[in-house]
C-alpha cells in the first residue's frame, strides 16, 4: 500500500457543464489548474459534489483521465468509488485501471439502510479487494443511515489500508469519540466546511471541502493555520466565510458552489437534473457576499 498524506485541504471537484449539459472539459482543466496554483493539498474526483450519479461511464473515465494528466503527480488524487451494491464495487476495484489514483473514497451504502454489521461487512469486502488506501465516508443526511463511532473504529482497527474517515454526520460528539479512540495510523477528515475549524481543534487533520472549489487559497490557509495551532488567525478566516457556508447548501450541493464559480467567471451555471441551479435570491446573496469579500465577480 502506497503512503498518502491527506492532511490539509482536499477539494471535492465539481463537474462543469456547458449550456447543452455536456461536460465542459476545458473549464474542468482550468479549475484543476486553479486548484494546483492556489494551495490545494489533494483533489477528490467523482465524489457527490461532482454530480457523479448523472455522469456516464465514458464521462467518468474522461474526467479521471483529464485530472490525472493535469495533476501529473503533483498532489494526491482521491477517487470516489462507492455505492449500494458491494459486489459491483469489489469487481471495479479488481478490474479497473487505477493508474494515477492515490486512494479511494467510499461512501456508506445509501438507500439500502444496512445495519452496522452490514456496513462493516461492506467495507471488509472493499478493503480485502484492493491494496489502495481507503477513506470511509459517513454522510447519513444523504445515505439514510449513520455509521457509528463503534463501527468506524472497528473497521479502522482491523484493516490497515483503511486510513481515514470523511465524517459528515454533523455529530461532534461522535467525531470526537473517533478522534479520541482511533488507531495512530487512522485520520478523521471533516466532511463539512462549516465545522472544519472546530473539528481541527479536536484533532481532525483537515477537510474535504466544497467551498475550496471557489476559494482554495483562502480556505487552505485557514486549515493550515488551524493545524499549526494559530487558532486566532484561523478563526478570523473561518468567520469571514460563515455566511457563504450557509449559502453553499441552502439550495443543495453543488448548486451553491457552481453559483459561486459562475459569479467568479469560471463556469456556466448548469447542473444536470434532478439538480437545478440556486434560486435567484440565493445567487444575489452570494454575489453580495463575494463583493464584500472583495472577490471579483
C-alpha positions as CSV (number, residue, x, y, z in Angstrom):
1,X,0.0,0.0,0.0
2,X,1.4,3.4,-1.0
3,X,1.7,6.1,1.6
4,X,-0.6,9.1,1.1
5,X,-0.8,12.3,3.1
6,X,-4.4,13.6,3.5
7,X,-3.5,16.3,5.9
8,X,-4.8,19.8,4.9
9,X,-7.5,20.7,2.4
10,X,-8.7,18.4,-0.2
11,X,-11.3,19.7,-2.7
12,X,-14.3,17.7,-3.9
13,X,-14.2,18.8,-7.5
14,X,-17.4,19.9,-9.3
15,X,-18.1,18.8,-12.8
16,X,-18.7,21.9,-15.0
17,X,-21.3,21.6,-17.8
18,X,-21.9,23.6,-20.9
19,X,-25.3,25.1,-21.8
20,X,-26.3,21.9,-23.6
21,X,-25.4,20.0,-20.4
22,X,-22.4,18.2,-21.9
23,X,-19.2,18.1,-19.7
24,X,-17.1,21.2,-20.1
25,X,-13.7,19.6,-20.1
26,X,-12.0,22.9,-20.9
27,X,-13.5,24.5,-17.9
28,X,-12.6,21.5,-15.8
29,X,-9.0,21.8,-16.9
30,X,-9.0,25.4,-15.8
31,X,-10.4,24.5,-12.4
32,X,-7.7,21.9,-11.8
33,X,-5.1,24.5,-12.7
34,X,-6.7,26.9,-10.3
35,X,-6.5,24.3,-7.5
36,X,-2.9,23.5,-8.3
37,X,-1.9,27.1,-8.3
38,X,-3.7,28.0,-5.0
39,X,-2.6,25.7,-2.3
40,X,-5.0,22.7,-2.5
41,X,-3.4,19.7,-0.9
42,X,-5.2,17.0,-2.8
43,X,-8.2,16.5,-5.1
44,X,-11.3,14.3,-4.8
45,X,-12.6,13.3,-8.2
46,X,-16.1,11.9,-8.8
47,X,-17.5,12.5,-5.4
48,X,-21.1,13.6,-4.6
49,X,-20.1,17.2,-5.5
50,X,-19.2,16.1,-9.0
51,X,-22.9,15.0,-9.7
52,X,-21.4,11.6,-10.3
53,X,-24.8,9.8,-10.4
54,X,-25.7,11.8,-13.5
55,X,-22.5,11.0,-15.4
56,X,-22.0,8.2,-17.9
57,X,-19.2,5.7,-17.5
58,X,-17.4,7.3,-20.5
59,X,-17.7,10.7,-19.0
60,X,-16.3,9.5,-15.7
61,X,-13.3,7.9,-17.4
62,X,-12.6,11.1,-19.4
63,X,-12.8,13.2,-16.2
64,X,-10.4,11.0,-14.3
65,X,-8.0,10.9,-17.3
66,X,-8.0,14.7,-17.6
67,X,-7.4,15.3,-13.9
68,X,-4.7,12.6,-13.6
69,X,-2.9,14.1,-16.7
70,X,-3.3,17.7,-15.4
71,X,-2.1,16.9,-11.9
72,X,0.8,14.7,-13.2
73,X,1.6,13.5,-9.7
74,X,2.0,17.0,-8.1
75,X,-0.7,16.4,-5.5
76,X,-2.6,13.2,-4.5
77,X,-5.8,12.3,-6.2
78,X,-8.6,10.5,-4.3
79,X,-11.3,8.8,-6.4
80,X,-14.9,8.5,-5.3
81,X,-15.9,4.9,-5.7
82,X,-18.9,3.8,-3.7
83,X,-22.4,2.5,-4.0
84,X,-25.1,0.3,-2.5
85,X,-24.0,-2.9,-4.3
86,X,-20.9,-4.2,-2.6
87,X,-20.3,-6.8,-5.3
88,X,-20.2,-4.1,-8.0
89,X,-17.6,-2.0,-6.1
90,X,-15.4,-5.1,-5.5
91,X,-15.5,-6.0,-9.2
92,X,-14.5,-2.5,-10.2
93,X,-11.6,-2.5,-7.6
94,X,-10.3,-5.8,-9.0
95,X,-10.7,-4.9,-12.7
96,X,-10.4,-1.2,-13.3
97,X,-7.3,0.8,-14.0
98,X,-6.2,3.0,-11.1
99,X,-3.0,4.5,-12.5
100,X,-2.6,8.0,-11.1
101,X,-5.1,7.4,-8.3
102,X,-3.7,7.5,-4.7
103,X,-6.7,6.5,-2.7
104,X,-10.4,5.6,-2.8
105,X,-13.2,7.5,-1.1
106,X,-16.1,5.1,-0.5
107,X,-19.4,6.2,0.9
108,X,-21.6,4.2,3.3
109,X,-24.2,2.4,1.2
110,X,-27.2,4.5,0.6
111,X,-30.9,3.7,0.3
112,X,-30.5,0.1,1.4
113,X,-30.1,1.3,5.0
114,X,-27.8,-1.6,6.2
115,X,-27.3,-2.5,9.8
116,X,-23.9,-1.7,11.5
117,X,-22.9,-5.2,10.8
118,X,-23.8,-4.8,7.2
119,X,-21.8,-1.6,6.9
120,X,-18.8,-3.4,8.5
121,X,-19.1,-6.4,6.1
122,X,-19.4,-3.9,3.1
123,X,-16.1,-2.2,4.0
124,X,-14.5,-5.5,4.8
125,X,-15.1,-6.7,1.3
126,X,-13.8,-3.5,-0.2
127,X,-10.7,-3.4,2.0
128,X,-9.9,-7.0,1.0
129,X,-10.4,-6.3,-2.7
130,X,-7.6,-3.7,-3.1
131,X,-4.3,-2.6,-1.8
132,X,-5.2,1.1,-2.4
133,X,-5.7,3.3,0.7
134,X,-9.4,3.7,1.5
135,X,-11.2,6.6,3.1
136,X,-14.6,5.9,4.6
137,X,-17.3,8.4,4.0
138,X,-20.1,8.8,6.6
139,X,-22.9,11.2,5.5
140,X,-26.1,10.0,7.0
141,X,-28.1,13.0,5.7
142,X,-27.6,11.5,2.2
143,X,-27.3,7.8,2.8
144,X,-30.2,7.4,5.3
145,X,-28.0,5.5,7.9
146,X,-25.3,6.7,10.3
147,X,-22.1,4.7,10.6
148,X,-21.5,4.8,14.4
149,X,-18.2,5.6,16.0
150,X,-18.0,2.0,17.2
151,X,-18.3,0.7,13.6
152,X,-15.8,3.2,12.2
153,X,-13.3,2.3,14.9
154,X,-13.8,-1.5,14.3
155,X,-13.1,-1.1,10.6
156,X,-10.1,1.2,11.3
157,X,-8.5,-1.3,13.7
158,X,-9.0,-4.3,11.5
159,X,-8.0,-3.1,8.1
160,X,-4.6,-1.3,7.7
161,X,-5.5,0.0,4.2
162,X,-8.5,1.9,5.7
163,X,-6.6,5.1,6.5
164,X,-9.3,7.7,7.3
165,X,-12.9,8.7,7.5
166,X,-14.6,11.7,6.0
167,X,-17.1,12.5,8.7
168,X,-20.2,14.5,7.7
169,X,-22.6,13.2,10.3
170,X,-22.8,16.6,12.0
171,X,-22.4,14.9,15.3
172,X,-19.4,16.5,17.0
173,X,-19.6,14.0,20.0
174,X,-19.4,11.1,17.6
175,X,-16.5,12.6,15.7
176,X,-14.6,13.4,19.0
177,X,-15.2,9.7,20.1
178,X,-13.5,8.5,16.8
179,X,-10.6,11.0,17.2
180,X,-10.1,10.0,20.9
181,X,-10.1,6.3,20.3
182,X,-8.7,5.8,16.8
183,X,-5.5,3.9,15.9
184,X,-2.4,6.0,15.3
185,X,-2.4,5.4,11.6
186,X,-6.1,6.5,11.1
187,X,-7.3,10.1,10.5
188,X,-10.5,12.0,10.8
189,X,-11.3,14.4,8.0
190,X,-14.1,17.0,8.2
191,X,-16.8,16.5,5.6
192,X,-18.4,19.8,6.3
193,X,-16.7,23.1,5.6
194,X,-18.6,24.9,8.4
195,X,-17.3,22.7,11.2
196,X,-13.7,22.3,9.9
197,X,-12.2,24.8,12.2
198,X,-13.6,23.4,15.5
199,X,-13.0,19.8,14.3
200,X,-9.3,20.5,13.7
201,X,-9.1,21.9,17.3
202,X,-10.3,18.4,18.4
203,X,-7.7,16.6,16.3
204,X,-9.0,16.2,12.8
205,X,-6.4,16.5,10.1
206,X,-8.3,18.7,7.7
207,X,-11.3,18.8,5.3
208,X,-12.6,17.5,2.0
209,X,-14.0,20.8,1.0
210,X,-16.8,22.1,-1.3
211,X,-16.1,25.8,-0.8
212,X,-12.5,25.1,-1.7
213,X,-13.7,24.9,-5.3
214,X,-14.1,28.6,-5.3
215,X,-11.6,29.7,-2.5
216,X,-8.7,27.2,-2.4
217,X,-6.1,29.8,-1.4
218,X,-8.2,31.3,1.5
219,X,-9.7,28.1,2.8
220,X,-6.5,26.1,2.7
221,X,-4.8,28.9,4.6
222,X,-7.4,28.6,7.3
223,X,-6.8,24.9,7.5
224,X,-3.1,25.2,7.7
225,X,-3.3,28.0,10.4
226,X,-5.6,25.8,12.5
227,X,-3.4,22.8,12.1
228,X,-0.4,24.9,13.2
229,X,-2.3,26.0,16.3
230,X,-2.7,29.6,15.2
231,X,-6.4,29.5,16.2
232,X,-7.0,33.3,16.3
233,X,-5.9,33.8,12.7
234,X,-7.7,30.7,11.6
235,X,-10.9,31.7,13.4
236,X,-10.8,35.1,11.6
237,X,-10.8,33.4,8.2
238,X,-13.4,30.9,9.3
239,X,-15.8,33.6,10.4
240,X,-15.3,35.5,7.1
241,X,-16.9,32.6,5.4
242,X,-19.8,32.0,7.8
243,X,-22.5,33.4,5.6
244,X,-21.1,31.6,2.5
245,X,-21.1,28.3,4.4
246,X,-24.9,28.7,4.8
247,X,-25.5,29.9,1.2
248,X,-23.4,27.0,-0.1
249,X,-26.0,24.4,0.7
250,X,-29.3,26.2,1.1
251,X,-30.4,25.1,-2.4
252,X,-28.4,21.9,-2.4
253,X,-24.9,20.8,-3.3
254,X,-23.2,21.6,-5.7
255,X,-25.7,24.3,-6.7
256,X,-24.1,26.8,-4.3
257,X,-20.6,26.1,-5.3
258,X,-21.5,26.4,-9.0
259,X,-23.2,29.7,-8.4
260,X,-20.0,31.0,-6.7
261,X,-17.8,29.8,-9.6
262,X,-20.2,31.2,-12.2
263,X,-20.2,34.6,-10.4
264,X,-16.4,34.5,-10.4
265,X,-16.4,33.8,-14.2
266,X,-15.1,30.2,-14.1
267,X,-18.1,28.1,-15.4
268,X,-21.6,28.1,-16.8
269,X,-24.2,27.8,-14.0
270,X,-25.5,24.5,-15.2
271,X,-26.4,21.3,-13.4
272,X,-28.0,18.0,-14.5
273,X,-31.5,17.0,-13.4
274,X,-32.7,16.3,-10.8
275,X,-30.4,19.1,-9.6
276,X,-31.1,22.7,-10.6
277,X,-29.3,26.0,-10.1
278,X,-29.7,28.1,-6.9
279,X,-32.7,30.4,-6.7
280,X,-32.1,34.0,-8.0
281,X,-32.4,35.3,-4.4
282,X,-29.6,32.9,-3.3
283,X,-27.5,33.8,-6.3
284,X,-27.8,37.5,-5.5
285,X,-26.9,36.9,-1.9
286,X,-23.8,35.0,-3.0
287,X,-22.8,37.9,-5.3
288,X,-23.3,40.4,-2.4
289,X,-21.1,38.3,-0.1
290,X,-18.4,37.9,-2.8
291,X,-18.3,41.6,-3.3
292,X,-17.9,42.2,0.5
293,X,-15.0,39.7,0.4
294,X,-13.5,41.8,-2.5
295,X,-13.8,38.8,-4.8
296,X,-14.1,39.7,-8.4
297,X,-17.4,38.8,-9.8
